């Protein structure tokens, strides 16, 4: 299992002493996780701390949950946001977190997933990186004999489902944004979204003389150099590269801060001056100057497809202009992934890289798939939007991490019948396309997950043979997220049972 821990203040000898203490007194650690708290950084500001974990899935034997062996490299993960362990001031309470992480190996977890936040590491000045806290963290994980998956987090944390900490983009980037807000994605009403940088500046030197791609590459090179020992000794097994909001490859089409709520269709995010120029050039290349602007009749963040001219069945999305626009919009997303993954693959040679793709499942059972279209996935009843993305991942040797693997279609039909949601069919479409193209696939849950039914759906997606379907096993599963509720006695018991099943062990559930 893998974890991301806010424990930079624990020195190696202290770590060893604490580990010995907890190992010899297991009763001391079988308690609920401590509540979230806030710790201060060296500048005096405070940030909340969350926890995250990753689990390695061992080769399974032949049991009711392991009739199809998973590969020896498969993983199962628990994750969350990590912050505060960079440049934090002394706080004795930090030691209170150690029992939580020591408990996880007892559940069979194999490693930790840690977000390496751009907004923390390169906060004050460009090209000035602070990795010391992460070095302490990674050493702790290594001392616990756990593996590590790291995320290059080029996005803001805060404002989305599950976010309980606030980590903005670097201060110097925000200063650039104050004078040039078009470095951010923008909706049709001119609202700028500072969750991440627009892909329109990937190759524009607007970040104090650097392009966005150069900024990402410099950050990743610094990480690879400064954290070299953990690559060399095999502690770091994977680098997931952030490609958009929440670290996901998608447009920020459904931001709650702009009033979006489920199951709104969201809005297109291509109205910064850089993407508008790209759209204009694409229209002119087709001798269609009247196509230079975004589509009309698309509604607002909380519209339903059938209330709009563009997304209604066989609406504007299916016109010549609609096809042009959606091809261009989705191609911008694909080209961004292509460029960033090419850099990552070069920088992290010899280490598995990965990309996370969001599971936008609402309005899947409609002709237009409106919410997928606004997020940048040109996927509808006439067009496969995921094959081109997966092909780019394969080109660069990247693993796919797909979300919402625990969701039930029937449950969503019962709770949100108006959403026309079908997460199970969406998951199966993405998995089968990935297997056909030939890339490894890992998944994670989208919402809090503590019950046996949710775990069973994860198992069935992880091992298709359980539902008598043809397909390959997942190479990994990421559990979101490590929190006090997980450590409640009944929940933690269910979690341990689930991990055993992922490992292919014989487990007899209580009736």
C-alpha positions as CSV (number, residue, x, y, z in Angstrom):
1,X,0.0,0.0,0.0
2,X,1.1,3.5,-0.4
3,X,0.6,6.7,1.7
4,X,1.1,10.4,1.6
5,X,1.9,11.6,5.1
6,X,2.3,15.1,6.6
7,X,5.3,14.1,8.8
8,X,8.3,16.1,7.7
9,X,9.2,16.9,11.3
10,X,9.9,13.3,12.3
11,X,13.6,12.6,12.3
12,X,14.9,9.2,11.2
13,X,15.9,8.0,14.7
14,X,12.6,9.3,16.1
15,X,10.8,7.4,13.3
16,X,12.5,4.2,14.3
17,X,11.7,4.6,18.0
18,X,8.1,5.3,17.2
19,X,7.8,2.3,14.9
20,X,9.3,0.0,17.5
21,X,6.9,1.3,20.1
22,X,3.8,0.8,17.9
23,X,4.9,-2.5,16.6
24,X,5.3,-3.8,20.2
25,X,2.1,-2.4,21.4
26,X,-0.5,-2.9,18.6
27,X,-3.4,-2.1,21.0
28,X,-2.2,1.5,21.0
29,X,-2.9,2.0,17.4
30,X,-6.3,0.3,17.0
31,X,-8.3,3.5,17.4
32,X,-10.0,6.0,15.2
33,X,-7.8,8.3,13.2
34,X,-7.2,11.7,14.7
35,X,-9.3,14.6,13.4
36,X,-8.0,16.8,10.6
37,X,-6.1,19.8,11.9
38,X,-4.2,22.7,10.6
39,X,-0.5,23.4,10.7
40,X,1.4,26.5,9.9
41,X,4.0,27.0,7.3
42,X,7.1,29.1,7.7
43,X,5.3,32.1,6.4
44,X,2.8,31.9,9.2
45,X,-0.2,30.8,7.1
46,X,-2.1,27.7,8.0
47,X,-3.3,24.8,5.9
48,X,-5.4,21.8,6.7
49,X,-3.8,18.3,6.5
50,X,-5.3,15.3,4.9
51,X,-4.0,11.8,4.4
52,X,-3.7,9.4,1.5
53,X,-2.7,5.7,1.0
54,X,-1.9,3.2,-1.8
55,X,-2.3,-0.5,-1.8
56,X,-0.3,-3.1,-3.8
57,X,-2.4,-6.0,-5.2
58,X,-0.5,-9.2,-4.8
59,X,-0.8,-12.0,-7.4
60,X,-4.0,-13.8,-6.3
61,X,-4.6,-17.5,-5.9
62,X,-7.7,-19.3,-6.8
63,X,-10.6,-18.2,-4.6
64,X,-14.0,-16.8,-5.0
65,X,-12.4,-13.4,-5.5
66,X,-9.3,-14.5,-7.4
67,X,-10.2,-17.0,-10.1
68,X,-8.3,-14.8,-12.6
69,X,-4.8,-14.0,-11.2
70,X,-3.9,-10.4,-11.2
71,X,-0.4,-9.5,-12.4
72,X,2.4,-9.2,-9.8
73,X,2.6,-5.5,-10.5
74,X,-1.0,-4.7,-9.7
75,X,-1.7,-2.1,-7.0
76,X,-4.6,-1.0,-4.9
77,X,-4.5,2.5,-3.4
78,X,-6.0,4.8,-0.8
79,X,-5.4,8.5,-1.5
80,X,-6.2,12.0,-0.4
81,X,-4.6,15.4,-0.5
82,X,-1.3,16.1,1.2
83,X,0.0,19.4,2.4
84,X,1.6,21.1,5.3
85,X,4.7,18.9,5.5
86,X,6.5,21.4,3.3
87,X,8.1,24.3,5.3
88,X,5.9,23.6,8.3
89,X,6.8,24.9,11.8
90,X,7.4,22.7,14.8
91,X,4.2,21.0,16.1
92,X,4.3,18.2,18.6
93,X,0.9,17.0,17.4
94,X,2.4,15.8,14.2
95,X,3.4,12.6,16.0
96,X,-0.3,11.8,16.5
97,X,-0.6,10.9,12.9
98,X,1.9,8.0,13.0
99,X,-0.5,5.5,14.5
100,X,-2.8,6.0,11.5
101,X,-0.2,5.0,9.0
102,X,1.2,2.2,11.0
103,X,-2.3,0.6,11.0
104,X,-2.4,0.5,7.2
105,X,0.1,-2.3,6.6
106,X,-2.0,-4.4,8.9
107,X,-4.8,-4.0,6.3
108,X,-2.5,-5.3,3.6
109,X,-1.9,-1.9,2.0
110,X,1.4,-1.7,0.1
111,X,2.1,1.9,-0.5
112,X,1.2,5.6,-0.5
113,X,0.1,8.2,-3.1
114,X,1.5,11.7,-2.5
115,X,0.6,14.9,-4.2
116,X,3.6,17.0,-4.9
117,X,2.0,20.4,-5.0
118,X,3.3,23.0,-7.4
119,X,1.7,25.7,-5.3
120,X,3.8,24.6,-2.3
121,X,7.2,23.7,-3.8
122,X,7.6,26.6,-6.3
123,X,5.4,29.1,-4.4
124,X,7.4,32.2,-4.0
125,X,9.8,32.5,-6.9
126,X,10.1,30.8,-10.3
127,X,12.7,28.0,-10.3
128,X,13.1,28.1,-6.6
129,X,12.0,24.6,-5.4
130,X,11.6,23.4,-1.8
131,X,11.7,19.6,-1.6
132,X,13.1,19.1,1.9
133,X,9.7,18.3,3.4
134,X,9.0,15.7,0.7
135,X,12.4,14.1,1.4
136,X,11.4,13.6,5.0
137,X,8.0,12.3,4.0
138,X,9.4,9.8,1.5
139,X,12.0,8.6,4.0
140,X,9.3,7.9,6.5
141,X,7.4,5.9,3.8
142,X,10.5,4.0,3.0
143,X,11.2,3.2,6.6
144,X,7.6,1.8,6.9
145,X,8.6,-0.5,4.0
146,X,5.9,1.0,1.8
147,X,6.0,1.9,-1.9
148,X,5.2,5.3,-3.2
149,X,3.3,6.8,-6.1
150,X,3.7,10.5,-6.6
151,X,1.5,13.0,-8.4
152,X,2.9,16.1,-10.1
153,X,0.0,18.3,-9.0
154,X,0.0,21.4,-11.2
155,X,-3.5,22.4,-10.1
156,X,-5.1,24.2,-7.2
157,X,-6.6,22.2,-4.4
158,X,-9.9,23.5,-2.9
159,X,-13.4,24.1,-4.1
160,X,-14.1,20.6,-5.5
161,X,-15.8,17.5,-4.1
162,X,-13.6,16.0,-1.4
163,X,-11.3,19.0,-1.1
164,X,-10.7,19.9,2.5
165,X,-7.5,21.8,2.2
166,X,-6.7,25.0,0.2
167,X,-3.6,25.1,-1.9
168,X,-3.6,27.8,-4.6
169,X,-1.3,27.9,-7.6
170,X,2.2,29.5,-6.9
171,X,2.1,33.1,-5.7
172,X,4.2,34.3,-8.6
173,X,1.8,32.6,-11.1
174,X,-1.1,34.3,-9.4
175,X,0.7,37.6,-9.8
176,X,1.0,37.0,-13.5
177,X,-2.7,36.1,-13.5
178,X,-3.6,39.4,-11.9
179,X,-2.4,41.3,-14.9
180,X,-3.2,38.6,-17.5
181,X,-6.2,36.5,-16.4
182,X,-6.3,34.8,-19.7
183,X,-3.6,32.4,-18.5
184,X,-6.6,30.6,-16.9
185,X,-9.5,28.7,-18.5
186,X,-12.5,31.0,-19.2
187,X,-16.2,30.5,-19.8
188,X,-18.4,32.3,-22.3
189,X,-19.3,34.9,-19.7
190,X,-15.7,35.8,-19.1
191,X,-15.3,34.0,-15.7
192,X,-11.7,33.0,-15.2
193,X,-11.0,29.7,-13.4
194,X,-7.7,29.6,-11.5
195,X,-7.8,25.9,-10.8
196,X,-5.0,25.4,-13.4
197,X,-3.5,27.0,-16.4
198,X,-5.2,27.1,-19.8
199,X,-3.8,24.8,-22.3
200,X,-3.7,27.8,-24.6
201,X,-0.4,28.9,-23.0
202,X,1.4,25.5,-23.3
203,X,3.7,27.1,-25.9
204,X,3.3,30.8,-25.0
205,X,6.1,32.4,-23.0
206,X,3.8,34.4,-20.8
207,X,5.0,33.0,-17.4
208,X,7.9,35.4,-16.8
209,X,9.5,34.3,-20.0
210,X,8.6,30.6,-19.9
211,X,5.9,28.6,-21.5
212,X,3.6,26.5,-19.4
213,X,5.3,23.4,-20.8
214,X,8.7,24.7,-19.8
215,X,7.4,25.4,-16.3
216,X,6.1,21.9,-16.0
217,X,9.2,20.4,-17.4
218,X,11.5,22.4,-15.0
219,X,9.4,21.3,-12.0
220,X,9.6,17.6,-13.0
221,X,13.3,17.7,-13.7
222,X,14.0,19.3,-10.3
223,X,11.9,16.6,-8.6
224,X,13.7,13.8,-10.5
225,X,17.1,15.3,-9.6
226,X,16.4,16.1,-5.9
227,X,14.5,12.9,-5.1
228,X,16.9,10.7,-7.1
229,X,17.6,8.3,-4.2
230,X,14.0,7.2,-3.9
231,X,13.9,6.4,-7.6
232,X,17.2,4.5,-7.4
233,X,16.1,2.3,-4.5
234,X,12.7,1.5,-6.0
235,X,10.6,3.4,-3.3
236,X,8.9,5.4,-6.1
237,X,7.2,3.1,-8.4
238,X,5.0,5.5,-10.5
239,X,4.7,9.2,-11.3
240,X,1.2,10.4,-12.2
241,X,1.3,13.6,-14.1
242,X,-1.3,16.3,-13.5
243,X,-3.0,17.4,-16.8
244,X,-5.8,19.6,-15.7
245,X,-8.2,20.5,-12.8
246,X,-8.0,17.9,-9.9
247,X,-5.0,16.5,-11.7
248,X,-7.4,15.1,-14.3
249,X,-7.2,15.3,-18.1
250,X,-10.4,17.4,-18.6
251,X,-11.5,21.0,-18.9
252,X,-12.8,22.6,-15.7
253,X,-16.3,22.4,-17.1
254,X,-18.2,22.0,-13.8
255,X,-16.7,24.3,-11.1
256,X,-18.8,24.5,-8.0
257,X,-17.5,28.0,-7.3
258,X,-19.3,29.1,-10.4
259,X,-22.6,27.7,-9.2
260,X,-22.5,24.3,-10.9
261,X,-24.3,21.5,-9.1
262,X,-24.9,17.9,-10.1
263,X,-26.2,16.9,-12.7
264,X,-25.7,20.2,-14.6
265,X,-24.2,19.8,-18.1
266,X,-21.4,22.3,-17.4
267,X,-20.0,24.9,-19.8
268,X,-17.3,25.0,-22.4
269,X,-14.0,26.6,-21.2
270,X,-12.3,27.9,-24.3
271,X,-12.8,31.7,-24.1
272,X,-9.4,32.9,-23.0
273,X,-7.7,34.8,-25.7
274,X,-5.2,32.1,-26.5
275,X,-7.7,29.3,-27.1
276,X,-10.0,31.7,-29.0
277,X,-7.1,32.5,-31.3
278,X,-6.5,28.8,-31.8
279,X,-10.2,28.3,-32.7
280,X,-10.1,31.3,-35.1
281,X,-7.1,29.8,-36.9
282,X,-8.8,26.4,-37.1
283,X,-11.9,28.0,-38.6
284,X,-9.9,30.1,-41.1
285,X,-8.0,27.0,-42.2
286,X,-11.4,25.6,-43.2
287,X,-12.4,28.9,-44.9
288,X,-15.2,29.3,-42.3
289,X,-14.6,32.7,-40.6
290,X,-18.1,32.6,-39.2
291,X,-17.0,29.6,-37.1
292,X,-14.5,31.6,-35.2
293,X,-16.6,32.0,-32.1
294,X,-18.0,29.4,-29.6
295,X,-21.3,27.6,-30.1
296,X,-24.7,29.3,-29.3
297,X,-27.6,27.7,-27.5
298,X,-25.5,25.8,-25.0
299,X,-27.3,26.8,-21.8
300,X,-25.6,27.4,-18.5
301,X,-23.7,25.3,-15.9
302,X,-26.9,23.8,-14.5
303,X,-28.9,23.4,-17.7
304,X,-30.2,20.0,-18.9
305,X,-29.4,18.8,-22.4
306,X,-33.0,18.9,-23.5
307,X,-33.3,22.6,-22.5
308,X,-30.6,23.7,-25.0
309,X,-30.5,23.9,-28.8
310,X,-27.0,22.6,-29.0
311,X,-27.2,19.5,-26.7
312,X,-30.8,18.4,-27.3
313,X,-31.2,15.1,-29.2
314,X,-29.8,15.6,-32.7
315,X,-29.2,19.3,-31.9
316,X,-26.4,21.7,-32.8
317,X,-23.7,19.3,-31.7
318,X,-24.6,17.2,-34.7
319,X,-24.4,20.1,-37.2
320,X,-21.3,20.7,-39.4
321,X,-20.3,23.6,-37.1
322,X,-20.9,21.4,-34.0
323,X,-18.7,18.7,-35.4
324,X,-16.0,21.2,-36.2
325,X,-16.1,22.8,-32.8
326,X,-16.1,19.5,-30.8
327,X,-13.3,18.1,-32.9
328,X,-11.2,21.2,-32.2
329,X,-12.1,21.4,-28.5
330,X,-11.3,17.8,-27.8
331,X,-8.1,18.0,-30.0
332,X,-6.8,20.8,-27.7
333,X,-7.1,18.4,-24.8
334,X,-5.4,15.5,-26.7
335,X,-2.5,17.7,-27.8
336,X,-2.0,19.0,-24.2
337,X,-1.7,15.4,-23.0
338,X,0.6,14.5,-25.9
339,X,3.0,17.3,-25.1
340,X,3.1,16.9,-21.3
341,X,3.4,13.1,-21.3
342,X,6.2,13.3,-23.9
343,X,8.2,15.5,-21.5
344,X,7.3,13.3,-18.5
345,X,8.3,10.1,-20.2
346,X,11.7,11.7,-21.1
347,X,12.3,13.0,-17.6
348,X,11.2,9.9,-15.7
349,X,12.8,7.3,-18.0
350,X,12.6,3.9,-16.4
351,X,9.7,4.8,-14.1
352,X,6.0,4.1,-15.0
353,X,4.1,7.3,-15.7
354,X,0.4,7.7,-15.5
355,X,-2.5,10.0,-16.4
356,X,-5.8,10.4,-14.7
357,X,-9.0,10.7,-16.7
358,X,-12.3,11.8,-15.1
359,X,-15.4,9.6,-15.2
360,X,-18.0,12.1,-16.3
361,X,-21.0,9.7,-16.2
362,X,-24.1,12.0,-16.0
363,X,-26.1,12.3,-19.2
364,X,-24.3,9.3,-20.6
365,X,-27.7,7.8,-21.6
366,X,-28.5,10.6,-24.0
367,X,-27.6,11.2,-27.6
368,X,-25.2,14.1,-27.0
369,X,-23.5,13.1,-23.7
370,X,-23.5,16.9,-22.9
371,X,-21.4,16.8,-19.7
372,X,-18.7,14.7,-21.4
373,X,-18.6,17.2,-24.3
374,X,-18.1,20.3,-22.1
375,X,-15.4,18.4,-20.2
376,X,-13.5,17.8,-23.5
377,X,-14.4,14.2,-24.2
378,X,-16.0,14.1,-27.7
379,X,-17.9,10.9,-26.8
380,X,-21.5,10.5,-27.9
381,X,-23.7,8.0,-29.7
382,X,-21.8,8.6,-33.0
383,X,-18.2,9.2,-31.8
384,X,-15.8,7.4,-29.5
385,X,-14.1,10.1,-27.4
386,X,-11.8,7.9,-25.4
387,X,-9.8,6.0,-28.1
388,X,-7.8,9.0,-29.2
389,X,-6.9,9.8,-25.6
390,X,-5.9,6.2,-24.8
391,X,-3.8,6.1,-28.0
392,X,-1.8,9.1,-26.8
393,X,-1.2,7.4,-23.5
394,X,0.1,4.3,-25.2
395,X,2.3,6.5,-27.4
396,X,4.2,7.6,-24.3
397,X,4.0,4.4,-22.3
398,X,1.6,5.9,-19.8
399,X,-0.9,4.0,-17.6
400,X,-4.5,5.2,-17.4
401,X,-6.1,5.9,-14.1
402,X,-9.9,6.2,-14.5
403,X,-12.3,7.3,-11.9
404,X,-15.8,6.3,-10.6
405,X,-15.1,2.6,-10.6
406,X,-17.4,2.0,-7.5
407,X,-20.5,3.7,-8.8
408,X,-23.7,1.8,-9.5
409,X,-26.0,2.6,-12.4
410,X,-29.1,1.3,-10.7
411,X,-28.3,3.3,-7.5
412,X,-27.9,6.5,-9.6
413,X,-31.1,5.8,-11.5
414,X,-32.9,5.5,-8.1
415,X,-31.3,8.6,-6.5
416,X,-30.9,10.9,-9.6
417,X,-33.2,9.6,-12.3
418,X,-33.1,12.9,-14.1
419,X,-29.3,12.6,-14.6
420,X,-29.5,9.8,-17.2
421,X,-26.3,8.5,-15.7
422,X,-24.7,5.2,-16.5
423,X,-21.3,4.9,-14.8
424,X,-21.1,1.1,-15.3
425,X,-21.4,1.4,-19.1
426,X,-19.0,4.3,-19.2
427,X,-16.4,2.4,-17.2
428,X,-16.8,-0.7,-19.4
429,X,-16.4,1.5,-22.5
430,X,-13.1,3.0,-21.3
431,X,-11.8,-0.3,-20.0
432,X,-12.5,-2.3,-23.1
433,X,-11.1,0.5,-25.3
434,X,-7.9,0.5,-23.2
435,X,-7.5,-3.2,-23.5
436,X,-8.0,-3.2,-27.2
437,X,-5.4,-0.5,-27.7
438,X,-3.1,-2.2,-25.2
439,X,-2.4,0.0,-22.2
440,X,-2.5,-0.9,-18.5
441,X,-5.5,0.5,-16.5
442,X,-5.9,1.5,-12.9
443,X,-9.0,3.0,-11.3
444,X,-10.2,4.9,-8.3
445,X,-13.5,5.7,-6.6
446,X,-15.1,9.0,-7.1
447,X,-17.1,9.3,-3.9
448,X,-16.6,8.1,-0.3
449,X,-16.7,4.4,-0.2
450,X,-17.1,2.3,3.0
451,X,-19.7,-0.4,2.3
452,X,-19.5,-3.9,1.1
453,X,-21.6,-3.3,-2.0
454,X,-19.3,-0.5,-3.2
455,X,-16.3,-2.7,-2.7
456,X,-17.9,-5.5,-4.6
457,X,-18.4,-3.3,-7.6
458,X,-14.7,-2.3,-7.5
459,X,-13.8,-6.0,-7.3
460,X,-16.0,-6.8,-10.3
461,X,-14.4,-4.1,-12.4
462,X,-10.9,-5.1,-11.2
463,X,-11.5,-8.7,-12.1
464,X,-14.0,-9.0,-15.0
465,X,-14.1,-12.8,-14.6
466,X,-16.2,-12.3,-11.5
467,X,-19.1,-11.2,-13.7
468,X,-18.2,-13.8,-16.4
469,X,-17.0,-11.0,-18.7
470,X,-14.0,-11.2,-21.0
471,X,-11.3,-8.7,-20.2
472,X,-8.1,-8.0,-18.4
473,X,-7.7,-7.3,-14.7
474,X,-6.9,-3.8,-13.5
475,X,-3.3,-3.2,-12.6
476,X,-4.3,-1.0,-9.7
477,X,-7.0,0.6,-7.6
478,X,-6.8,3.9,-5.7
479,X,-9.0,4.3,-2.7
480,X,-10.2,7.8,-1.9
481,X,-9.5,8.7,0.8
482,X,-7.8,8.1,4.1
483,X,-10.1,9.7,6.7
484,X,-11.3,9.1,10.3
485,X,-14.5,7.4,9.1
486,X,-12.4,4.7,7.5
487,X,-10.9,3.7,10.8
488,X,-14.2,3.2,12.6
489,X,-14.2,-0.4,13.6
490,X,-16.8,-1.8,11.2
491,X,-15.6,0.3,8.2
492,X,-11.9,-0.7,8.8
493,X,-13.0,-4.4,9.1
494,X,-14.8,-4.1,5.7
495,X,-11.8,-2.3,4.2
496,X,-9.4,-5.1,5.3
497,X,-11.7,-7.7,3.9
498,X,-11.8,-5.8,0.6
499,X,-8.0,-5.6,0.4
500,X,-7.7,-9.3,1.0
501,X,-10.1,-10.0,-1.8
502,X,-8.1,-7.7,-4.1
503,X,-5.1,-9.8,-3.2
504,X,-7.0,-12.9,-4.2
505,X,-7.2,-14.3,-0.7
506,X,-10.1,-16.5,0.5
507,X,-12.5,-14.4,2.5
508,X,-15.7,-15.6,4.1
509,X,-18.0,-12.7,4.6
510,X,-20.3,-12.6,7.5
511,X,-24.0,-12.9,6.5
